[in-house]
Amino acid sequence: FSAMADDISALYWNPAGIANLTGVTAGASTNLWFNNVTENFVAVTLPVSDKYRAGFALTLVDYGALPKSTIQQDANAGSYNANDLSFAATIAGSLTDRFSFGATAKYLQSSISDMSASGFAFDAGSRYLTDFYHMRIAMDLTNLGPDRSFSGNSLDFIANNPNVNAVRDSLSGTLNTSTYPLPLIFRIGLATDVLQGTVENQKLNMDFDFSTHSDGPEQYNLGAEYVWNDMASLRAGYAFNQDELGFGIGAGFHYKSEDFSGVIDYSFNTTKNLGGVHQISISANFP
């Protein structure tokens, strides 16, 4: 989707995609995952000059209340919360009418109970429009940043001192956690309108993504979007070589006037073992 995204969702897929947005755009989406896990996204883009656009996005993944077990109590020891947060600032621009680029700086925080790991990371992307069937070629790099580690009160402990002649009866300490890397992703995308204007008021967009991941195997995504009169859309796609995600479908409606345009989208993705994933998104543009 990195080559096709040219709306506010490009802040997630490829920051270069917001380079040609006009006016002020605001949007939000929610993903309803399995086991009551939710992912919420809110964002806004605005022009900073004739050739450059800025964007800001907040993403929150909430894993809900998770059952807690301890060494003393295997079950029914209460519950704890876990979440991931990202706040991102993006700048994107067009060097020519064919080539655009974008870069994102973001603050990331992962929390489990009273422990957390945080730090900064960077994304970068580009997109080029070719003469060959007006095909768009995109490349982007996501989550470039240093390793992180968790810290928090749960890592502090007090131990009895077994030495008979010890000055102190107990000793206090802190457990050290190992560092872990961010999941670095490099993605290449291709997208084009197969109909190329041969059918009035209709488009058939095809998109292919190849991505390589530092924490998993290479993945492939193939998708299609039928657009009627720039107003209604039907979509379908398949994610290859993924542990759970596979086939997905979606639909969208686009309303446009001189002073305002709005989009509402819905998608449903199947998983192999964990049920369906629902996504609802809305956005509004004020030229």
Disulfide bonds with the S-S distance in Angstrom:
none
